[in-house]
């Protein structure tokens, strides 16, 4: 159970305890206590595809733990970069090697999750196990959500259920056939004046600019106008549509199922949490949502004034070399005793290492990845490593301000 700073200091001074963890500061007893005074604690988790909020309360509604975890959403981008590097290298060095595409067992096995989904599910489980390792958790409450991507994309299905079976493309081979029929097989720029009978379907917002493949972003053009548009001689006065962001909704459906399978927990819903949070007068923050989840609507009392900020990071950098012919090797191990994402103390403040130089200098950043502009550039010899890198960066931050109307 959490204790006061004075008790922890006396236990450490008398040699009855030792420091187990620096952030959050955790001690471990070295002697058997005469009596145990643990209480059943409840962990509330506000699940999310971008940020996870968690909180722990006792039976009286006293909040003893708050945290927010930033989940990785850059895995797909970094894997595309890896594909680019590999393809460049293979074409440059092994152009005569026989192609191998169907020997990737991990990508064709059943019950497989994508790397992004695997990372997000593991982030939720890692946070739950972390809290269980430092506090006597008896109950877990998860706020989950089920989303209907079809209804989010086309709200009319809520009024007309038959649209689930008969959507916009019903009766057509594909979206291209629908767009051609919608535009009456006529060029929407010249209206047939070019006498070109070859018709093509054009993306108003280019796919390279994150343009959508939906019919709202597609237009029928003849080949003459289409070629002129890409050559810059033709200009369209149409507004297109970019890709919608329904990935998070789809991911949350799978995250919910996997968490309920792997964790013995009670389930609650977002609309219930929102109502309880508004009654309590708490601002919209993920950690406060988690507080109302764990108290189940009771008025909380805050025994802590800090929030544990965490940000998931990769195990390491993929790029190993640089230069036109990969002749310069990039050091991924320690340089001067420091690695990337290590937490260091410099001039009385704690920072995280963003980059290192072989000349003995480092670039520092905060927990959000923002570079800290320090002059002169910090040297290794003037820094002290506080914590080695792990699967996430961690620091303590003040709890968000609560209005006077809230308890």
C-alpha positions as CSV (number, residue, x, y, z in Angstrom):
1,X,0.0,0.0,0.0
2,X,1.2,3.6,-0.6
3,X,2.8,5.3,2.4
4,X,3.8,8.8,3.2
5,X,7.2,10.2,2.3
6,X,8.2,10.4,6.0
7,X,7.5,6.7,6.6
8,X,9.4,5.7,3.5
9,X,12.4,7.9,4.6
10,X,12.5,6.3,8.0
11,X,12.2,2.8,6.6
12,X,15.1,3.4,4.3
13,X,17.2,5.1,7.0
14,X,16.7,2.2,9.4
15,X,17.6,-0.4,6.7
16,X,14.2,-2.0,6.8
17,X,13.5,-1.3,3.1
18,X,15.3,-0.7,-0.2
19,X,14.5,1.3,-3.3
20,X,12.9,-0.9,-5.9
21,X,11.9,1.7,-8.5
22,X,12.7,5.3,-9.0
23,X,9.7,6.4,-11.1
24,X,7.2,6.0,-9.5
25,X,9.3,5.9,-6.3
26,X,8.8,2.4,-4.9
27,X,10.4,0.7,-1.9
28,X,10.5,-3.0,-0.9
29,X,10.4,-4.1,2.7
30,X,13.4,-6.2,3.9
31,X,11.7,-7.3,7.1
32,X,8.5,-9.2,7.7
33,X,5.9,-6.6,9.0
34,X,4.1,-7.4,12.3
35,X,0.7,-6.7,10.7
36,X,-0.5,-6.3,7.2
37,X,-2.6,-3.3,6.3
38,X,-3.4,-3.8,2.6
39,X,-6.8,-2.8,1.2
40,X,-8.5,-4.0,-1.9
41,X,-7.7,-1.6,-4.7
42,X,-9.5,-1.2,-8.0
43,X,-7.7,-0.4,-11.3
44,X,-9.7,1.5,-13.9
45,X,-8.4,1.6,-17.5
46,X,-9.6,4.0,-20.2
47,X,-8.7,1.9,-23.3
48,X,-7.7,3.8,-26.4
49,X,-6.0,3.6,-29.8
50,X,-3.8,6.6,-29.1
51,X,-3.8,7.3,-25.4
52,X,-4.5,5.0,-22.5
53,X,-5.6,6.4,-19.1
54,X,-5.4,4.4,-15.9
55,X,-6.1,5.1,-12.2
56,X,-6.2,3.2,-8.9
57,X,-8.6,3.9,-6.0
58,X,-9.4,2.2,-2.7
59,X,-12.9,1.4,-1.4
60,X,-13.3,5.0,-0.1
61,X,-12.7,6.5,-3.5
62,X,-9.2,7.8,-2.7
63,X,-7.1,8.0,-5.8
64,X,-3.5,6.7,-5.3
65,X,-2.3,6.3,-8.8
66,X,-2.8,8.2,-12.1
67,X,-1.1,7.6,-15.5
68,X,-1.4,8.3,-19.2
69,X,0.3,6.1,-21.9
70,X,0.9,7.3,-25.4
71,X,0.5,4.3,-27.7
72,X,2.6,4.0,-30.9
73,X,0.9,4.9,-34.2
74,X,4.0,5.1,-36.4
75,X,4.7,1.4,-36.9
76,X,3.1,1.3,-40.4
77,X,5.1,4.3,-41.5
78,X,8.4,3.0,-40.3
79,X,7.7,-0.4,-41.9
80,X,7.1,1.3,-45.3
81,X,10.4,3.1,-44.9
82,X,12.0,-0.3,-44.2
83,X,10.5,-1.6,-47.4
84,X,12.0,1.3,-49.3
85,X,15.4,0.7,-47.9
86,X,15.3,-3.0,-48.5
87,X,14.1,-2.7,-52.1
88,X,16.8,-0.1,-52.8
89,X,19.5,-2.4,-51.4
90,X,18.2,-5.5,-53.2
91,X,18.0,-3.8,-56.5
92,X,21.4,-2.4,-56.1
93,X,23.3,-5.4,-54.8
94,X,21.2,-8.6,-55.6
95,X,19.3,-7.8,-58.7
96,X,19.7,-11.3,-60.1
97,X,18.5,-13.1,-57.0
98,X,15.3,-15.1,-57.4
99,X,12.3,-13.3,-55.9
100,X,10.9,-14.8,-52.7
101,X,7.4,-13.7,-51.7
102,X,5.5,-16.6,-50.3
103,X,8.0,-17.8,-47.7
104,X,7.0,-15.4,-44.9
105,X,5.4,-17.7,-42.3
106,X,4.6,-14.9,-40.0
107,X,2.5,-13.1,-42.6
108,X,0.4,-16.0,-43.7
109,X,-0.3,-17.8,-40.4
110,X,-3.8,-17.9,-39.0
111,X,-5.0,-15.8,-36.1
112,X,-2.4,-13.2,-36.8
113,X,-2.5,-9.6,-35.8
114,X,-0.7,-6.8,-37.6
115,X,2.4,-5.3,-36.0
116,X,0.4,-2.1,-35.1
117,X,-2.4,-4.1,-33.4
118,X,0.1,-6.3,-31.6
119,X,1.9,-3.2,-30.3
120,X,-1.4,-1.6,-29.0
121,X,-2.7,-4.7,-27.3
122,X,0.7,-5.3,-25.6
123,X,0.7,-1.7,-24.5
124,X,-2.6,-2.2,-22.6
125,X,-1.4,-5.4,-21.1
126,X,2.0,-3.9,-20.1
127,X,0.3,-1.0,-18.3
128,X,-2.1,-3.4,-16.4
129,X,0.8,-5.7,-15.4
130,X,2.9,-2.7,-14.3
131,X,0.2,-1.4,-11.9
132,X,-0.3,-4.9,-10.6
133,X,3.4,-5.2,-9.8
134,X,3.5,-2.2,-7.5
135,X,-0.1,-2.2,-6.0
136,X,-2.3,-4.9,-4.6
137,X,-5.0,-4.8,-7.3
138,X,-8.1,-6.8,-6.6
139,X,-10.5,-5.6,-9.3
140,X,-10.0,-4.3,-12.8
141,X,-12.6,-2.2,-14.7
142,X,-12.1,-1.6,-18.5
143,X,-13.9,1.1,-20.5
144,X,-14.3,-0.4,-23.9
145,X,-16.2,0.6,-27.0
146,X,-17.8,-1.1,-30.0
147,X,-17.9,0.9,-33.2
148,X,-19.7,0.4,-36.5
149,X,-17.4,1.8,-39.2
150,X,-20.2,1.4,-41.8
151,X,-22.5,3.6,-39.8
152,X,-19.7,6.1,-39.0
153,X,-19.0,6.4,-42.8
154,X,-22.7,6.4,-43.9
155,X,-25.1,7.5,-41.0
156,X,-28.1,6.7,-43.2
157,X,-27.8,3.0,-42.4
158,X,-29.1,3.8,-38.9
159,X,-32.4,4.9,-40.5
160,X,-32.5,2.4,-43.3
161,X,-31.1,-1.0,-42.2
162,X,-31.3,-2.4,-45.7
163,X,-28.3,-0.2,-46.6
164,X,-26.1,-2.7,-44.8
165,X,-26.9,-5.2,-47.6
166,X,-27.5,-2.7,-50.4
167,X,-24.9,0.0,-50.3
168,X,-24.0,2.6,-52.9
169,X,-22.2,0.0,-55.0
170,X,-25.1,-2.5,-55.0
171,X,-25.7,-3.8,-58.5
172,X,-22.3,-2.6,-59.8
173,X,-19.1,-4.6,-60.3
174,X,-17.1,-2.1,-58.3
175,X,-16.8,1.6,-57.4
176,X,-15.3,2.5,-60.8
177,X,-18.5,1.1,-62.6
178,X,-20.7,3.1,-60.2
179,X,-18.8,6.3,-60.9
180,X,-19.0,5.8,-64.7
181,X,-22.7,5.2,-64.4
182,X,-23.2,8.1,-62.1
183,X,-21.5,10.4,-64.5
184,X,-23.4,9.0,-67.5
185,X,-20.2,7.9,-69.2
186,X,-19.4,11.5,-69.9
187,X,-16.2,13.5,-69.2
188,X,-17.0,15.9,-66.4
189,X,-14.6,18.5,-67.7
190,X,-15.1,18.9,-71.4
191,X,-18.5,17.1,-71.6
192,X,-17.4,15.2,-74.7
193,X,-16.0,18.1,-76.7
194,X,-12.6,16.4,-77.0
195,X,-14.3,13.6,-79.0
196,X,-12.1,11.2,-77.0
197,X,-14.1,8.0,-76.2
198,X,-11.6,6.6,-73.8
199,X,-12.8,7.3,-70.3
200,X,-10.9,7.0,-67.0
201,X,-11.7,7.5,-63.4
202,X,-9.7,10.2,-61.7
203,X,-8.9,10.9,-58.0
204,X,-9.7,14.5,-57.3
205,X,-7.4,14.5,-54.3
206,X,-4.5,12.4,-55.4
207,X,-3.8,9.2,-53.7
208,X,-0.3,10.4,-53.0
209,X,-1.9,13.2,-51.0
210,X,-4.0,10.8,-48.9
211,X,-7.0,11.0,-51.3
212,X,-9.9,8.7,-50.6
213,X,-11.0,5.8,-52.9
214,X,-14.6,6.5,-52.3
215,X,-17.0,7.8,-54.9
216,X,-17.0,11.3,-53.4
217,X,-13.3,11.6,-54.5
218,X,-13.7,10.0,-57.9
219,X,-14.6,11.7,-61.2
220,X,-15.0,10.5,-64.8
221,X,-12.6,12.1,-67.3
222,X,-11.7,11.4,-70.9
223,X,-8.1,10.4,-71.5
224,X,-7.3,13.7,-73.1
225,X,-8.4,15.7,-70.1
226,X,-6.9,13.3,-67.7
227,X,-3.5,13.5,-69.3
228,X,-3.8,17.3,-69.5
229,X,-4.7,17.5,-65.8
230,X,-1.6,15.6,-64.8
231,X,0.5,17.6,-67.2
232,X,-0.7,20.8,-65.6
233,X,-2.6,22.2,-68.6
234,X,-6.1,21.4,-67.3
235,X,-7.5,22.6,-63.9
236,X,-10.5,21.1,-62.2
237,X,-12.9,23.2,-60.1
238,X,-13.9,20.3,-57.9
239,X,-13.3,19.5,-54.2
240,X,-12.5,16.0,-53.3
241,X,-12.2,14.0,-50.1
242,X,-9.3,12.7,-48.1
243,X,-9.2,9.3,-46.5
244,X,-11.3,9.1,-43.3
245,X,-9.7,8.1,-40.0
246,X,-11.7,5.0,-39.2
247,X,-8.6,2.9,-38.4
248,X,-8.9,3.7,-34.7
249,X,-12.5,2.6,-34.5
250,X,-11.7,-0.6,-36.2
251,X,-8.7,-1.2,-34.0
252,X,-10.7,-0.6,-30.8
253,X,-13.1,-3.4,-31.7
254,X,-10.3,-5.9,-31.7
255,X,-8.5,-4.4,-28.7
256,X,-11.7,-4.8,-26.7
257,X,-12.1,-8.5,-27.5
258,X,-8.4,-9.3,-26.8
259,X,-8.3,-7.5,-23.5
260,X,-11.5,-9.2,-22.2
261,X,-10.0,-12.6,-23.2
262,X,-6.7,-12.1,-21.5
263,X,-7.7,-10.1,-18.4
264,X,-10.3,-10.9,-15.8
265,X,-12.1,-7.5,-15.7
266,X,-15.4,-5.8,-15.5
267,X,-16.6,-3.9,-18.5
268,X,-18.1,-0.4,-18.7
269,X,-18.9,2.0,-21.5
270,X,-17.9,5.5,-22.5
271,X,-21.3,7.2,-22.2
272,X,-21.4,6.0,-18.5
273,X,-18.0,7.4,-17.8
274,X,-18.8,10.7,-19.5
275,X,-22.0,11.2,-17.4
276,X,-20.1,10.4,-14.1
277,X,-17.2,12.7,-15.0
278,X,-19.5,15.6,-15.8
279,X,-21.4,15.1,-12.5
280,X,-18.0,15.1,-10.6
281,X,-17.0,18.3,-12.4
282,X,-13.7,16.9,-13.7
283,X,-12.2,18.1,-17.0
284,X,-11.9,15.9,-20.1
285,X,-8.6,14.0,-19.5
286,X,-7.8,10.4,-20.0
287,X,-6.6,10.0,-16.4
288,X,-9.8,11.6,-15.0
289,X,-11.9,9.3,-17.2
290,X,-10.0,6.4,-15.6
291,X,-10.7,7.8,-12.2
292,X,-14.5,7.8,-12.8
293,X,-14.2,4.3,-14.2
294,X,-12.6,2.9,-11.1
295,X,-14.8,4.7,-8.6
296,X,-17.9,3.6,-10.6
297,X,-19.4,7.1,-10.3
298,X,-18.6,7.9,-6.7
299,X,-17.0,11.2,-5.9
300,X,-13.2,10.8,-5.8
301,X,-10.6,12.1,-3.3
302,X,-7.2,12.7,-4.8
303,X,-4.3,11.5,-2.6
304,X,-1.8,12.1,-5.4
305,X,-1.0,15.3,-7.3
306,X,1.2,13.8,-10.1
307,X,0.4,11.9,-13.3
308,X,2.8,9.3,-14.6
309,X,3.4,10.1,-18.3
310,X,4.5,7.2,-20.5
311,X,5.3,7.1,-24.1
312,X,5.9,3.8,-25.9
313,X,9.0,3.7,-28.0
314,X,10.6,1.1,-30.4
315,X,13.3,-1.3,-29.3
316,X,15.9,0.4,-31.5
317,X,16.6,2.1,-34.8
318,X,16.3,0.1,-37.9
319,X,18.8,2.1,-40.0
320,X,22.2,0.6,-39.4
321,X,24.3,2.5,-42.0
322,X,24.2,5.7,-44.0
323,X,25.9,7.0,-47.1
324,X,25.3,6.3,-50.8
325,X,26.9,2.8,-50.6
326,X,26.1,2.2,-46.9
327,X,29.7,2.7,-46.2
328,X,29.2,4.6,-42.9
329,X,28.0,2.5,-40.0
330,X,25.6,4.1,-37.4
331,X,26.4,3.3,-33.8
332,X,23.2,1.9,-32.2
333,X,24.9,0.8,-29.0
334,X,26.3,3.0,-26.2
335,X,28.3,6.2,-27.0
336,X,30.1,7.5,-24.0
337,X,27.9,5.3,-21.8
338,X,24.6,6.7,-23.1
339,X,22.0,5.2,-25.4
340,X,19.1,6.9,-27.2
341,X,16.0,7.4,-25.0
342,X,18.1,7.2,-21.8
343,X,16.9,9.6,-19.1
344,X,19.7,12.0,-18.0
345,X,20.1,14.8,-15.5
346,X,21.6,18.0,-16.9
347,X,21.8,21.3,-15.1
348,X,19.4,20.1,-12.4
349,X,16.7,19.1,-14.9
350,X,15.8,15.6,-16.3
351,X,15.7,15.1,-20.0
352,X,15.6,12.2,-22.5
353,X,18.3,11.7,-25.1
354,X,17.0,12.3,-28.7
355,X,20.3,11.9,-30.5
356,X,24.0,11.4,-29.8
357,X,27.2,12.5,-31.5
358,X,30.4,10.5,-31.6
359,X,32.2,13.7,-30.6
360,X,30.7,13.5,-27.1
361,X,27.6,15.7,-27.5
362,X,23.9,14.9,-27.1
363,X,20.6,16.3,-28.3
364,X,17.9,16.3,-25.5
365,X,14.1,16.2,-25.6
366,X,11.1,16.1,-23.4
367,X,8.6,13.2,-22.9
368,X,6.6,14.4,-26.0
369,X,9.6,14.2,-28.3
370,X,10.1,18.0,-28.5
371,X,13.7,19.0,-28.9
372,X,15.1,21.1,-26.0
373,X,17.2,24.0,-27.4
374,X,20.1,24.2,-25.0
375,X,23.2,26.4,-25.5
376,X,25.9,25.2,-25.4
377,X,25.1,21.7,-26.7
378,X,25.2,19.3,-23.7
379,X,28.3,17.2,-23.3
380,X,28.3,13.6,-22.0
381,X,30.7,14.5,-19.3
382,X,28.3,17.0,-17.8
383,X,25.3,14.7,-17.8
384,X,24.4,11.9,-15.4
385,X,22.3,8.9,-16.5
386,X,19.2,8.6,-14.3
387,X,17.4,5.6,-16.0
388,X,18.3,3.4,-18.9
389,X,15.9,3.1,-21.8
390,X,13.1,0.5,-21.8
391,X,10.0,-0.2,-23.8
392,X,8.6,3.2,-22.8
393,X,9.8,6.6,-21.7
394,X,8.4,7.6,-18.3
395,X,8.3,10.8,-16.2
396,X,6.1,12.4,-13.6
397,X,4.0,15.5,-14.4
398,X,1.7,17.7,-12.3
399,X,-1.9,16.6,-12.3
400,X,-4.2,18.7,-14.6
401,X,-5.9,21.6,-12.9
402,X,-9.3,20.9,-11.4
403,X,-11.9,23.6,-11.0
404,X,-13.0,24.7,-7.6
405,X,-16.5,23.2,-8.2
406,X,-15.0,19.7,-8.3
407,X,-14.0,17.7,-5.2
